[in-house]
Amino acid sequence: MTKPQANLGDLAKYLGLSPSTVSRVMNRTHDASSIPTSTQERIFSAAEKLNYQPNMMAKSLRKQRSYTIGVIVPEIGEGYSSTVLNGIENSLVREGYFFFVVSHMHREELLREYPRLLMARAVEGIIAVDTRWSESFRIPVVTISSHQNVSGVANIVLNHRRAATLALGHLFDLGHRQIAIIKGQSFSSDTITRWEAILDTAEGLSLQINQKLVMQLESDSFTSEPGYIAAQALLRAGIQFTAIFAFNDISAIGAIRAIREAGLRVPEDISVVGFDDIPSAAFQNPPLTTIRQPLQTMGTLAVEHLLQRVKNESAVSKSDIITVEPELVIRNSTAARPI
């Protein structure tokens, strides 16, 4: 038999606390962190015992707020988007917000349709991850890696110049001069910016980039297969190279498989550098040297800036650019150029 559901007053009386204290904890308001952890644990335990659930519909009607955010990503799987999404989720839950996630898979019709569908569901703001964004809306929007200057849209971006300097500088210091590049797919919002950063960095190092050693990821698959295919093409070209700088860790993992199938070793014959530092990068064989993007931090920053705009309508007109810094993580997939 279902036990009766308690209301806020019942829960507060049972705990000997004020209804406002209980409400702040159960609704995870921004100031709930000032309440001792032991008290919060007592409240959640009692809420479960008494079968109490916050009435979010009543709260929304009372304050004319939905406390809901829309999140748009290319896909949900291991890699860039899922790690950013983890930072977004943790921050929104902490702030007492619910969220919808939709994946557009780079389909133009979904890119056009999803923002309007989310607004029809009364979201208070939108976070778009690795998604080219070209439109202003009546609600706040924060993008991650969009690289588009859109009125009223804030953008969290990586310092790609610094990332290229770290990656190519590392390989250059190891003696590599014939470096192959695996570029991102044409639909990725980071592809052009990162490629331009690579070219500028190579010029600064007096490093020649042989265009025959540049391959672009072609497939829209979010697996390691596109990197595997690109590395196979590099190996078939018959032009000597001693290192690969891959667009992301997923493609670097595919490249390592292709190198091994060709009877070569990583890093003894060919060094490989990835990009992102996804959770599995450290557990590859060999562990992957990579450029770490602070992906969870980027998700957290996106939430912080979005909620500032949700709470302050005058901030919606700003087009802020928030730049985060990369880090070189050296593991075992890179070594000195073979003699």
N, C-alpha and C positions, 0 to 999 in steps of 0.2 A: 504494500500500500504506500502511495506517495505521501511523504510527510508534509505538513503545512509549511508554507513559505513565510518566513518572518519578514517584517518591514524594517526600515532603518531605525525607527524608534525602539522596536523590540531588541535589535542588536545592540544599540547604544545602552539601553537599560541593563541588558544582560552583562555587558562589559563594565558598566559603571563609568562610561566615557561620554563626552558630549557628542550629539549627532553630527556636528560639523567635523569633529576629528575622525569619526568613523567614515563619513562621506569622503573626506579628502583621501583617506587610505584606499577605500574601495574603488574610487574613481581615478586613482593614481594621478591626482593633480600635481602640478609642478612643484608645489610647496610641501607635498607629502613627505619629501626626503628629510624634512626637519623633525619629523616624528620618529622617536627611537625605534630601531629595528625590532626590538623585543615586543613593543606595543603593536607594530604592524603585523607581526607574526600572530599575536593573540587575536587580532581582529580577523585576519584571514581564517584562522582556525575556528573561531566562533561562527563566522559566516557560513563555513562549510557545515558545521554542526547544526546550525539553525536553519539551513537551506535558504540563505539570503542571497539575492542577486540584485545588483544595482539596476534600476529602471532607466536604461539609456534612452528609451523613447521619451519618457517624461522629461528627462534632463534636456534632450534635444529640443523638445517643444517649448520648455520653459525658457531656455536661453536662445532659442532660434538658431541653434548650432547643430551640425551633424557629427562633429568630432571624427570626421572620416577624411582620409587622404587617398588620392589615386596615385598609383605607382605604375609607370609604363616601362617595360624592359624588352629587349629583343627576344630573349628566351630565358627559361629557368632551367639551369643545369649546372654542372660543376664548372667553375671558371669565374670570369669577371663579374657577370651580373649577379650571380648567387651570393658572392662575397659582399658586394655593395649592398645587396638586399638585406643581408644579415645586419649590417650597421643601421640601415633604415628601420628595420623591424624592431630592433632593440630600443632605439630612440623613441619611436612612436608608442610602443607599449609603455615605456617609462613615463611618457607624457600623457597617457590615458587616451590615445587615439586608436581608432580602428582603421584598417586600410584595405583597399582592393588592389590586386596586382593583375595586370594584363600583359601578355607578350604578343608583340606584333610580327615577329619573325621577318621583319623588313618588308612586309607587304604594304604597298602604298595605300590600299583601301583601308587597312586597319590603322595605319598611322593617321589617316584623316578622321576615321570614325571614333576611335577610342577616347580622345579627349572630350568629345561631345557626349558620348555614352556615360563617361565618368561624371561629367557635370550634371547630367540628367539624374544621376543618383546622389546629387547634393554633396559631392566632395567639396571640401573647403580649399583644397590646393592640389597641385599635381607635381610629382617628381618624375622626371624622364631620365632614364639611364641609357647611356650609349645610343642615343636617339637623336637624329638630326631634327632640330626644332626651328621653325621659321614663322611662328604665328603667336600673336598676343591674345590672351583671353581675359575675361572679366575676373577671374580668380588668380591667386598667385601661382607662379610656376617657377620651379628650380630645376635646372638640367645638370646632368653630370656628363662631362666630355662631349658637349654638343658642338662647341667651337663656333656657334652662330651668335651674332650680336642682334638680339631681338629686344625691342622696347619692353621694359617691365619684367624681363626674364633674367634671373640670376643664374650664373653658370659656375659649377665647380670643375676646375681643369687641372691636369697634371702639368708640371714644368717639363715639357717634352725635350726642350733643348738640353736641360740638365740630364735627362734620362739617356739621350743619345750620347752625350759626352761621357757618362759613366760606362755605358756598354762598349762603345767603340774604343774609348780610352783604355779600358781593361784589356781588350783583345790586342790593341796596339802595343801596350806595355809587355804583353806576353810574346811579342814578336810577329804577330799575324799581320800580313799585308794583303793577302788574297781572301777577302771576307765576302761571303755570300749573304744576301739580304732576302728574307721572306717578308714581303709586304702584306698588309691586311687586305681584306676584301674591299671592293670599291664602295660597298654600302656602309662600312664601319665609319663612325664619326671621327675616329682617331687616325685613320689611315693617312690622309693628306698631311695633316699637321706633323705626324711622326716622321713621315718620309722626308719632308722639308727639313726637319731637325737633323736627320741623319746626313743629308747632303751637306748642310752647313757645317756640321761637326767634322765630316770627312775632309772637307776643304781646309778647315782649320788645322787638321792633322797632316795635311799634304798626303792624304790617303786616297788613292784612286778607286772609285767604285765602278767595277766593270759591269755594264748594263746586261751582259750575258749571264752574270751571276746574280741577277735580280729576278725573283719569281714572285708572283702575286697569288695569294690564296683566292681560289676561284669559286669553290663550292659554298653554298649557304649552310652546309652542315656545321653544327657546333661541336663536332667530335675532333679527334686528332687526324682524321683522314685527309683533310685539305693540306695540312703540313707534311704529311707522309707523301702525298702526290707531288707537292712542290719540291721536296728534297729529292725525290726520284728524278724529277726533271733536271735539277741542278747536276746530279751525278751523271745523267745521260749526256749532258752537254759536252763532257770531255774536257772541260776547262778546270785546271787545278785550283782548289781552294782549301784552306786549312781551318776555316771557322764559319759558322752560320750565326747570324743575329736574326732571331725569329720574331714575328709580330706579337705572339703571345705564348704562354707556357703550353697551351693545348697543342699549338702547331709545332712547338719545339719538341714535344714528346713524340709526335708523329715523325718528325725529321730524324730523331735518334733511331727509331725503328728502321727507317729507310737506309740510314747509314750502316747499321749492323747487317741488314740483309744484303748489302753490297760487299760484305766481307771486311768492313772497316771498323775501327774502334773509336769510341768516345770516352775520353778526350784525346787519346794518344795520337790518332790520325786527324780527327776533326773535332774542334771545340764547338760547343753549342751554348748560346745565351738565349734565354727566354725573356718573357715580359709579363708582369702582373704579380708573381709569387702567390699563385693559388695554393690552397692548403696541401695538395698532393705533391707540389714541386719538390719539397724536401725529401720525399719518400720514393722518388723515381730511382732508377738504376742506370746511370749514376744520379745522385741528387743534383738537381738542376741549378746551375748558376743563372740568376735572373735579375731583372729590374723590379724591385718591389714598389708597386703602387699602394698607398695607404687606403685600400679599397673600403674597409669598414669605416675608417675615418671620413672618407668622402661621403658615404651614406649618412653618417652622423651629422656632418656639416650641412648636408642638403636639408635634413630635417630641421636643424637649428635655424637656418635662414628662411626656410619655408614658414615655420611657425611664427617667426618674428613678423613676417609679412601678413600672415593670417590675423595676427593680433593687432597689427598696425597698418591700416589700409593705405596710409600715405607712403609706405615703403614699397608698395606694389609697382610704382612707376620706375623704380630704380633698375638699372641693368648691371648689377654688380658682377665682377669676375673674381672668383676666389681661387687662388692658385695653391696647390699642394706640391710638396717636394718628393721626388723618388729616392730610392736607396738601392745601391748595388749590393746584392747578396751573393757572395762567392761560395760556390759549393764545388762539386767534383766533375762537372761537365765541361770545364775549361782547364787548359794547361798550356805550357809553352809550346810555340810552333815547332812541329817536328823538323828535325834537321834533314 
